[in-house]
Amino acid sequence: MNATGSSTRHTHSANAVHRQLPFTVRLDWGLEGARTVASGADMAVVVDVLSFGTCVSVALDRGAEVFPYPWRDTGAEGFAAHHQAQLAGPRGGGGLSLSPASFRAAESLERVVLPSPNGSELCHALGADVPLVAAVCLRNAAATADWVAANLPADAVLAVVAAGERWPDGTLRPAVEDQIGAGAFIAGLAAAGRGGYEAEDGRHGYAPEAVAAMAVFESAEPRLREMLQQCSSGRELSGAGYAEDVDIAAELDQSDSVAILRNGAFRPL
Protein backbone atom coordinates (compact mmCIF):
# COMPACT_ATOMS: atom_id res chain seq x y z
CA MET A 1 0.00 0.00 0.00
CA ASN A 2 1.26 3.49 -0.77
CA ALA A 3 2.32 5.94 1.94
CA THR A 4 -0.88 7.97 1.62
CA GLY A 5 -3.09 4.96 2.17
CA SER A 6 -1.06 3.85 5.16
CA SER A 7 -1.31 7.30 6.72
CA THR A 8 -5.09 7.42 6.22
CA ARG A 9 -5.56 4.03 7.82
CA HIS A 10 -3.50 5.12 10.82
CA THR A 11 -5.59 8.30 11.21
CA HIS A 12 -8.85 6.35 11.22
CA SER A 13 -7.45 3.91 13.77
CA ALA A 14 -6.27 6.73 16.02
CA ASN A 15 -9.67 8.43 15.91
CA ALA A 16 -11.47 5.26 16.92
CA VAL A 17 -9.02 4.67 19.76
CA HIS A 18 -9.31 8.20 21.06
CA ARG A 19 -13.11 8.01 21.06
CA GLN A 20 -12.81 5.19 23.64
CA LEU A 21 -15.46 3.32 21.65
CA PRO A 22 -15.46 0.00 23.54
CA PHE A 23 -16.38 1.74 26.77
CA THR A 24 -19.69 3.06 28.08
CA VAL A 25 -18.10 5.42 30.63
CA ARG A 26 -15.43 7.55 28.94
CA LEU A 27 -13.31 10.49 30.03
CA ASP A 28 -11.32 13.18 28.29
CA TRP A 29 -10.29 16.82 28.67
CA GLY A 30 -11.44 20.14 27.24
CA LEU A 31 -13.40 20.94 24.10
CA GLU A 32 -11.49 18.72 21.65
CA GLY A 33 -11.55 15.82 24.09
CA ALA A 34 -15.26 16.42 24.68
CA ARG A 35 -16.07 16.34 20.99
CA THR A 36 -14.07 13.15 20.62
CA VAL A 37 -15.53 11.04 23.43
CA ALA A 38 -19.04 12.53 23.28
CA SER A 39 -19.58 11.47 19.68
CA GLY A 40 -22.54 9.10 19.83
CA ALA A 41 -22.85 9.41 23.62
CA ASP A 42 -26.21 9.46 25.39
CA MET A 43 -25.02 11.99 27.96
CA ALA A 44 -22.11 14.37 28.47
CA VAL A 45 -21.05 15.14 32.04
CA VAL A 46 -19.08 18.39 32.20
CA VAL A 47 -16.94 18.75 35.33
CA ASP A 48 -15.71 22.25 36.20
CA VAL A 49 -15.08 22.42 39.95
CA LEU A 50 -13.46 25.88 40.12
CA SER A 51 -15.90 27.30 39.47
CA PHE A 52 -18.68 26.98 36.82
CA GLY A 53 -20.13 23.68 38.03
CA THR A 54 -20.06 24.82 41.65
CA CYS A 55 -21.86 28.07 40.73
CA VAL A 56 -24.56 26.09 38.95
CA SER A 57 -25.08 23.79 41.93
CA VAL A 58 -25.38 26.70 44.35
CA ALA A 59 -27.84 28.46 42.03
CA LEU A 60 -30.02 25.39 41.65
CA ASP A 61 -30.00 24.86 45.41
CA ARG A 62 -31.67 28.27 45.57
CA GLY A 63 -34.23 27.38 42.91
CA ALA A 64 -32.66 29.53 40.19
CA GLU A 65 -32.13 28.81 36.48
CA VAL A 66 -28.70 29.12 34.84
CA PHE A 67 -28.08 29.66 31.13
CA PRO A 68 -24.53 28.70 30.05
CA TYR A 69 -23.06 31.08 27.49
CA PRO A 70 -19.76 31.34 25.57
CA TRP A 71 -17.06 33.41 27.26
CA ARG A 72 -16.55 36.99 26.06
CA ASP A 73 -19.33 36.73 23.46
CA THR A 74 -20.46 40.24 22.62
CA GLY A 75 -24.08 39.09 22.47
CA ALA A 76 -24.24 38.13 26.14
CA GLU A 77 -26.12 41.26 27.24
CA GLY A 78 -28.74 40.83 24.54
CA PHE A 79 -29.06 37.12 25.34
CA ALA A 80 -29.63 37.93 29.02
CA ALA A 81 -32.20 40.60 28.16
CA HIS A 82 -34.05 38.18 25.88
CA HIS A 83 -34.32 35.66 28.71
CA GLN A 84 -35.05 38.32 31.34
CA ALA A 85 -32.03 37.11 33.25
CA GLN A 86 -29.17 38.64 35.19
CA LEU A 87 -25.81 38.54 33.43
CA ALA A 88 -22.99 37.36 35.67
CA GLY A 89 -19.86 39.43 35.19
CA PRO A 90 -16.17 38.86 35.89
CA ARG A 91 -14.94 38.36 39.44
CA GLY A 92 -14.27 41.61 41.22
CA GLY A 93 -16.89 43.59 39.32
CA GLY A 94 -19.48 43.48 42.08
CA GLY A 95 -22.70 41.49 41.98
CA LEU A 96 -23.00 38.05 40.44
CA SER A 97 -19.86 36.62 38.89
CA LEU A 98 -18.14 33.31 38.26
CA SER A 99 -17.85 33.03 42.03
CA PRO A 100 -19.95 30.53 44.02
CA ALA A 101 -19.79 32.89 46.99
CA SER A 102 -21.51 35.60 44.93
CA PHE A 103 -24.35 33.19 44.10
CA ARG A 104 -24.72 32.20 47.73
CA ALA A 105 -24.74 35.85 48.90
CA ALA A 106 -27.12 37.24 46.26
CA GLU A 107 -30.32 38.63 47.75
CA SER A 108 -32.33 37.73 44.64
CA LEU A 109 -31.54 34.84 42.32
CA GLU A 110 -33.99 33.66 39.68
CA ARG A 111 -32.53 33.53 36.15
CA VAL A 112 -28.83 33.94 35.42
CA VAL A 113 -26.70 33.93 32.29
CA LEU A 114 -23.30 32.58 33.34
CA PRO A 115 -20.43 32.80 30.83
CA SER A 116 -17.22 30.94 31.57
CA PRO A 117 -14.23 30.01 29.41
CA ASN A 118 -14.35 26.32 30.29
CA GLY A 119 -17.43 24.64 31.76
CA SER A 120 -19.98 27.04 30.28
CA GLU A 121 -18.48 26.94 26.80
CA LEU A 122 -18.36 23.15 26.94
CA CYS A 123 -22.00 22.85 28.01
CA HIS A 124 -23.08 25.34 25.37
CA ALA A 125 -21.17 23.50 22.64
CA LEU A 126 -22.22 19.99 23.65
CA GLY A 127 -25.87 20.94 24.10
CA ALA A 128 -26.33 20.95 20.32
CA ASP A 129 -24.82 17.49 19.81
CA VAL A 130 -25.57 15.31 22.84
CA PRO A 131 -29.09 14.38 24.06
CA LEU A 132 -28.30 15.13 27.71
CA VAL A 133 -25.68 17.45 29.24
CA ALA A 134 -25.02 17.66 32.99
CA ALA A 135 -22.93 20.15 34.94
CA VAL A 136 -21.13 18.36 37.76
CA CYS A 137 -18.92 19.45 40.63
CA LEU A 138 -17.96 17.91 43.94
CA ARG A 139 -21.12 19.26 45.59
CA ASN A 140 -23.51 17.30 43.35
CA ALA A 141 -21.36 14.40 42.08
CA ALA A 142 -23.18 11.65 43.99
CA ALA A 143 -26.64 13.11 43.33
CA THR A 144 -25.93 13.22 39.61
CA ALA A 145 -24.58 9.66 39.58
CA ASP A 146 -27.71 8.47 41.41
CA TRP A 147 -29.89 10.30 38.86
CA VAL A 148 -28.05 8.60 35.99
CA ALA A 149 -28.43 5.18 37.60
CA ALA A 150 -32.16 5.75 38.13
CA ASN A 151 -33.02 7.33 34.78
CA LEU A 152 -30.72 6.01 32.03
CA PRO A 153 -30.50 2.45 30.68
CA ALA A 154 -27.61 0.33 31.84
CA ASP A 155 -25.90 0.46 28.45
CA ALA A 156 -26.12 4.26 28.09
CA VAL A 157 -22.85 5.83 26.97
CA LEU A 158 -21.57 8.55 29.31
CA ALA A 159 -18.89 10.99 28.18
CA VAL A 160 -17.28 12.55 31.24
CA VAL A 161 -15.43 15.76 30.38
CA ALA A 162 -12.91 17.30 32.75
CA ALA A 163 -13.07 20.96 31.74
CA GLY A 164 -9.58 21.99 32.82
CA GLU A 165 -8.28 25.54 32.74
CA ARG A 166 -6.39 27.64 30.18
CA TRP A 167 -2.79 28.70 29.90
CA PRO A 168 -2.23 32.38 28.97
CA ASP A 169 -2.01 31.41 25.29
CA GLY A 170 -5.46 29.79 25.44
CA THR A 171 -4.32 26.17 25.34
CA LEU A 172 -5.72 23.59 27.74
CA ARG A 173 -4.24 23.32 31.22
CA PRO A 174 -5.31 20.01 32.83
CA ALA A 175 -6.48 20.88 36.34
CA VAL A 176 -6.38 18.29 39.10
CA GLU A 177 -9.57 19.60 40.75
CA ASP A 178 -11.55 18.60 37.66
CA GLN A 179 -9.95 15.15 37.58
CA ILE A 180 -10.94 14.77 41.23
CA GLY A 181 -14.48 15.94 40.47
CA ALA A 182 -14.80 13.60 37.50
CA GLY A 183 -13.57 10.77 39.70
CA ALA A 184 -16.14 11.63 42.36
CA PHE A 185 -18.92 11.29 39.80
CA ILE A 186 -17.53 8.01 38.46
CA ALA A 187 -17.14 6.68 42.02
CA GLY A 188 -20.79 7.62 42.53
CA LEU A 189 -21.73 5.50 39.52
CA ALA A 190 -19.84 2.57 41.02
CA ALA A 191 -21.53 3.08 44.40
CA ALA A 192 -24.90 3.06 42.65
CA GLY A 193 -24.04 -0.30 41.09
CA ARG A 194 -23.57 1.17 37.64
CA GLY A 195 -21.22 -0.53 35.19
CA GLY A 196 -17.91 -2.08 36.01
CA TYR A 197 -14.74 -2.60 34.09
CA GLU A 198 -16.39 -5.48 32.16
CA ALA A 199 -20.18 -5.51 31.81
CA GLU A 200 -22.11 -8.80 31.93
CA ASP A 201 -23.24 -8.48 28.32
CA GLY A 202 -19.64 -8.37 27.13
CA ARG A 203 -19.48 -4.62 26.62
CA HIS A 204 -16.81 -2.75 28.50
CA GLY A 205 -17.82 -0.46 31.33
CA TYR A 206 -15.29 2.12 32.53
CA ALA A 207 -12.48 3.25 30.25
CA PRO A 208 -9.04 3.22 31.91
CA GLU A 209 -9.13 7.04 31.86
CA ALA A 210 -12.31 6.89 33.94
CA VAL A 211 -10.86 4.29 36.31
CA ALA A 212 -7.78 6.47 36.82
CA ALA A 213 -9.90 9.53 37.66
CA MET A 214 -11.83 7.49 40.23
CA ALA A 215 -8.54 6.41 41.82
CA VAL A 216 -7.42 10.06 42.00
CA PHE A 217 -10.65 11.00 43.78
CA GLU A 218 -10.38 8.12 46.24
CA SER A 219 -6.82 9.18 47.06
CA ALA A 220 -7.81 12.84 47.49
CA GLU A 221 -11.06 12.34 49.43
CA PRO A 222 -9.57 12.02 52.94
CA ARG A 223 -8.01 15.50 52.60
CA LEU A 224 -10.24 16.94 49.92
CA ARG A 225 -10.44 20.51 51.19
CA GLU A 226 -6.66 20.71 51.56
CA MET A 227 -6.18 19.32 48.06
CA LEU A 228 -8.43 21.98 46.57
CA GLN A 229 -6.83 24.73 48.63
CA GLN A 230 -3.28 23.72 47.70
CA CYS A 231 -3.71 22.85 44.00
CA SER A 232 -2.68 25.49 41.46
CA SER A 233 -6.21 26.69 40.73
CA GLY A 234 -7.12 26.86 44.41
CA ARG A 235 -4.01 28.82 45.29
CA GLU A 236 -4.68 31.17 42.39
CA LEU A 237 -8.22 31.89 43.61
CA SER A 238 -7.19 32.23 47.25
CA GLY A 239 -4.38 34.58 46.30
CA ALA A 240 -6.88 36.76 44.46
CA GLY A 241 -9.13 36.95 47.51
CA TYR A 242 -11.57 34.14 46.67
CA ALA A 243 -10.68 31.49 49.25
CA GLU A 244 -14.39 31.13 50.07
CA ASP A 245 -15.03 29.90 46.54
CA VAL A 246 -12.56 27.08 47.10
CA ASP A 247 -14.21 26.16 50.40
CA ILE A 248 -17.65 26.03 48.77
CA ALA A 249 -16.28 23.88 45.95
CA ALA A 250 -15.00 21.38 48.56
CA GLU A 251 -18.49 20.74 49.97
CA LEU A 252 -18.54 17.12 48.81
CA ASP A 253 -22.04 15.77 48.13
CA GLN A 254 -23.72 18.61 50.00
CA SER A 255 -26.15 19.31 47.15
CA ASP A 256 -29.01 17.20 45.80
CA SER A 257 -29.47 19.54 42.83
CA VAL A 258 -28.90 17.62 39.61
CA ALA A 259 -28.02 20.08 36.83
CA ILE A 260 -29.37 18.80 33.50
CA LEU A 261 -29.39 21.17 30.52
CA ARG A 262 -32.95 21.54 29.20
CA ASN A 263 -33.91 24.03 26.50
CA GLY A 264 -30.66 25.89 26.98
CA ALA A 265 -30.77 26.21 30.78
CA PHE A 266 -30.00 24.29 33.93
CA ARG A 267 -33.18 24.19 36.02
CA PRO A 268 -34.09 22.48 39.28
CA LEU A 269 -35.53 19.03 38.51
Secondary structure by P-SEA (a helix, b strand, c coil): ccaaaaaaaaaaaaaaaaacccccbbbbbcaaaaaaaaccccbbbbbbcccaaaaaaaaaaabbbbbbbcccccaaaaaaaaacbbbbcccccccccccaaaaaacccccccccccccaaaaaaaacccccbbbbbccccaaaaaaaaaacccccbbbbbbcbbbbcccccccccaaaaaaaaaaaaaaaaacccccccccccccccaaaaaaaaaaaaaccaaaaaaaccaaaaaaaaaccaaaaaaaaccccccbbbbbcccccccc
